[in-house]
Every structure is written in structure tokens, then in C-alpha cells.
Amino acid sequence: MILTPAAAQQAATPQQPAAGQLGQSAGQHALDIGRFPPYKPARLPDGHPDLNGYWQSMVSADWDLQDHEAQPGPKPEINGVYGAGPAGQSIVEGGEIAYRPEALAKKKKNFETRAMVDVSNDKTWHALGDPEMKCYMPGVPRANYLPYPFRIVQSSGASSPYMLISYEFASATRIIRMNSKDEAPIPAWMGWSRGRWEGDTLIVDVSGFREETWFDRAGDYHSDQLHVVERYTPVSPFHLMYEATIEDPKVFTRPWKIRFPLYRHMEQDFQLLEFKCEPFTEEMLYGRFVKRPAS
């Protein structure tokens, strides 16, 4: 069950956004933080907002961060509508991603080969195919807008040096090291997350990425220079406003932002279930190397 701001605080009157506050393009997400009533979040003993809970997005950005029409999936002559992608609006501030020309060409090539794989050579292992299709960990910020729930675990006692985000997809996890200055020891699929509070907003600085993850099924990608700064702001008992600033000088001409709300799951006894997808990919990745009995 997903509750709206009006249902959450019926007695409050939503503020109207100022002129020009909402995005001008059709792709700019219509929901703006100014539409939520003033909100004072519940707090833990350390005085910070309590973000504990199960959360999920309702955007179609996993298919494409930018404006997109409904489209068939790979091999529609076999799968029909299974695997087809829904239409959706851009969650990118300004509507478009600021690619370098040569990087945009690679993005388009990624899309064309998104359903292809070749693991026969270690040097080109990741050159073809969407990592999500191969059940690799999704990276940041993609993990937050996959069509699966995730859980934020925050200490309920005294101030803790760690927070945890656990994702249903591929059982991926992230540890957020609060007020840490430690650098990533090695590149990682989910990066290296360092958190701090700015008022009621949790800010997470993420670096130390492997370059193989993508942002979506449309082939949007990054290099090993990716740097993401996330902002999680509670705006009602049932919503977090999520924002991420993305920077990668190898791929983009400037930093750019995405923004969308996260919704709290309110179902009774809700929990993360297992989506361990490795067995679903074994035949696709390695079937050609299996010695089969002669027929």
C-alpha cells in the first residue's frame, strides 16, 4: 500500500510550488518537494531522522533515465510483450544527460548490444550486454530505481558509525560509513559510500566504482571516474525525496542530477524476499562451454 501526502497528513494544506519551480520540459518529473506539507520526521535517540524501513521507487528509469516511449524487448517474436519496456518520463534535471560526443556514440552502441554476451575472453568479458541482464550488482544510483524494494537499516541506539542499505535484486548491499574520510581500498560494483547529515537530509558521497555498471537498459554508462552524491530527505512519514548528482569527466561534459520520490512499503509483515538471479543467467553466459552428451 502506498499513501499519498494528502492521506498522510489530511489536516495539512500542501504548499503550492512557486512559478517556474517545476521543470519546464515534459520529461521533468512533475512532483516537487514544495508540494509536500511541512514535515518534522520521527527521530532516533541521536537526534537524526529515522529512515528505517522498506522503500521503492515508482519510476521507469531502469529502462531509460530520459523520456522514452514503450518499446519491445529483445526477441519479441519469441517473447511477445514479455520483456517489453513501459513508457516513462525523464528523472534527469533538464531532461537530457550531458554526454561527450564520443561517449554518446558508445551509449548508443551499448543499447544496440544490450542483449548480447561473450564471456570467452577475460579482456572483453564486460564489453557486451547490460550488466543487469547478467545479474551483476546494479551499482549506484541504479539500485535505487530498479523495480525492486530495498531496506534502509539505521541504528536505533546511540550514534552509529554505519548505516546499511540492503537491496532485493541480486542480494546487493551497501554499507554507509558515517562521517568517514577513508578512501575506497579497491573499485567495487556498489562503490564506497560515506555519509553525513545536513539538517534532516542524509548525504551519501559514493566513489570507488568499477566501470562496468550501467545506469539503465538504454545503455547509459560511466567510467571508473564516476562520483555520485546522493541526498535522502524525509518529506512525509511515507516518502523520501531522493536526489543524486552524477559526475564523470571522462563521459560527461558537466555534472547532472536525477530526482524522484521513494515510497515506504506499508503492507503488513512486508519483508525483502530473495531474488538471487545467478541461476537464471548460467545458460546464457556459460551454456556454450558445457559439454553435452552426444544425441
N, C-alpha and C positions, 0 to 999 in steps of 0.2 A: 504494500500500500504506500503510495506517495502522496503527501499532503502539500497543498499549495500554501503560500504565505498567508492568504486570506483565512484559510482554515486553521492555520497555526495560531493566528492572533486576530480573532474576529473583531475584537474591540478596537484594534488599531486601524488608523486610516493610512493607507500607503501613500508615501510621498510621490508626487508626480515628477518625472525627470525634467530637468531644465532643458530649454530649447537647444538643440544640437548635441544633447548629451548622448543620445543613442546614435549608433552607426548610421551612415548615410546610404550605404550600399545594401542591396538585397541580401548579400552574404553576411553582413554584420549581425551577430546574434542579437535578437530583439530584447532579451532580458537584461536589464541593467540593475546594478546594485541599488540605485536610487529608488527603485520601485518597492524595495522591502521596507517595512516599518522599522523604526529604530529598535535595536535589539541588544540586550545585555545577556551574553551567554552564561550558562552554568559554568562554575569554576571548580577546579581541583584545589586541594589544600595549599598548593604553591601559588595560587592566585591566577594561574593561566587558564584560558578557556578549555573546557573539556571537549575534545574532539573524538573521544572513544565512540566507536560504532561501525556499522556496515554501510558503505557508501557505493553509489553507482551513478554514472553519467547517463543522459538520455540523448546524446548527440550521435550522429552517424560519422564522426570524424575518423573512425578506424578505417572506413572505406576511402575517405578523402577529406583532408583538413579544410579544403576550399569548397566553394559552391560546386555541386555535382548533381547530375541527373541520375535517375535509376538506370542501371545497366546490367547486362547479363554477366554471369560469372564465367570462368574458364569452361570450355566444352559444354555449352548449353544444349548442343544436340544430344548429349548423353544425360545431363543433369537437369534439364528444363529450368525451372525457376530456382531450384536448389543452388545456393551459392550466388544468386543474383544480389546486387547491391542496391540499397534504397537511395532515393534522392535525399539531399541534405544541404543545409546552409553552412557557409564558412564559419569557423570559430576563430579565424585569423583576423586580428585587428587590421582594418583597412581592406580585407578581403583577399589579398594575394601575398604569397611568400616571395621575399626579395632574393631570388636566385641570381648568382653569377651566370652569364650566358652559357659557359661550358658546363656548369653544374646542372642547368636546366635541361640540357641535352641528355645528361646521364639520368636525370629523373625520368624523362620520357622513355629512355631505354629500359630502365628498371620496370616501368609499367608493362612494357611490351613482353618482358621475360619474367613477369611476376610468378607465373605458374610453372616455371622450368627449374630443374635442379640437375646438378652434376657434382657428385662428391668423389669423383675418381682421381682428383688431383688436389693435394693439400693446399697448393698455392691459389687455386681458383675455387676452393670449396664454397665460398660465400658469394661468388660472382653472379650467380643466377638465383632468382626466386625470392619471394617475400619471406623474411625470417619467421613471421607469424605462421605461415603455411607449414614451415618445417618444425614448429613447436619450440622455437628458441625463446628465451626470455625476452619480453617485449621492449624493455628499455623505458626511459623517461623522456617525455611525458606520456608516451603511448599507452603505458599500463593503466593510466587513469581514465582513458576514454575507450578502452576495449569494451565490448558488450558483456562484461562480467563484473560481479561485485568485488569489492575489496574491503579490508578491515584495517582501521587505524587503532593501534594499541598504545595507550598513553598511561604513564604511571598515575595511580590514584593516591599515592602517598606523597612523601616529600619530593622536592625537585629531583628528577631523574636525569642522568646524562644521556639516556637513549629513548627514542620512540621507534615503533615498528609499524610498517605497512605490509600487510600480507594480501596477496592477490590470488584469486581463484585460478586464473589462467596459468597453466604450467607450474602451479605452486610457487610462483615467484615471490620473493620477499625483498624488503629494503630495511636497513637499519639507519635511522637518522641520528647522527651524533650531535647532541645539542651543545652549542657554544664551543665547538671544537675548531681547532685550526690545523688539524692533521690533514695532510695531503693523501690522495689515493695511492696506495702502495703499488697497485697494478691496474691496468684497464679492466673494467668489468661490464657485463651486459646491462646491469641496472645502475651503473655509475657509483659514485661515492657521495653520500648525502650528508650535509652539515646543516643543522637547523638553529634558528634563533627566533625569539619573539619580538615583534614590533607592534606594541599595543596588543590588540586581540588577534592579530594576523600571525600565523606561523609561516616563516620564510625558510625555505629549504634551498640551499645552494648545492647544485649537483654537477660534478665534473668527473673526470677519470673514466670516460666511456670507451668501450670498444666501438669501432666504427661500423660494425656490421648491422646494427639495428636500423630499422626504418621508422618513419613517423606514421605511415598508413599504407593501405594496399594500393594507393595510386603511385607508389614509387618515391614519395618524398623521403629524403635521406639526409645524412650528415657525415662528417668526417670524424677523426679522432680528436678534433679540436672543439667538439660540442661542449657548450656550457649552458646549463639551464638553471634559472632561478624561479622557483615556484612560490606561490602565495596562496594559503588556505585561510579564508576569512569566514567565520560563522556569521550568517545573516538571518537565521531563524533557528528554532530547535530542530528543524528538519532539512536545512540546506547549508552547504558550504559554497562560497563563491571561489572558484579555482582560476588562477591565472598563472601563466608560465611565460617568461621571457627567454627567448632562444637565440643563442649567439654562436656562430661558427664562421670565422673569417675565410676559411677555405672554400665554403659553399655558398654563403650568403653575403650580399653587399652591405647589410646592416642587421642589427638585432631586430627581431619581430616577436609579436605576442599572440598567444591564444587565450581565450577566456570562455568559461561556461560554468553552470552550476552543477554541483554534486548533490544527490538526493539520498537522504537517510532511509534505509530499509526499516519498515515498521511492522513487518509480518511477525506473528507470534513464533517464538523459537527459531527465528532466522539464524542461519549459520552459513559459512563458506562450505561448499561441497568440493569434492575432488574433480579437477579437470586435468588429469595427468595425460597429456596428449601424445607422449612419445610413441606408444604402440600404434597410434593412428598414422604415423609417418614412416614407420620402418620399411614397409614395402616400397613406398615411393622413393625413399632415399637409398635403400640398400638392396632392393629386390634383384637388381641386375647382377649382383655379386653372389647370390645364393646358388649353390649347386643343387640342381633339382634332378630327381630320378628320371631316367630316360623313359619316354612313353612307349 
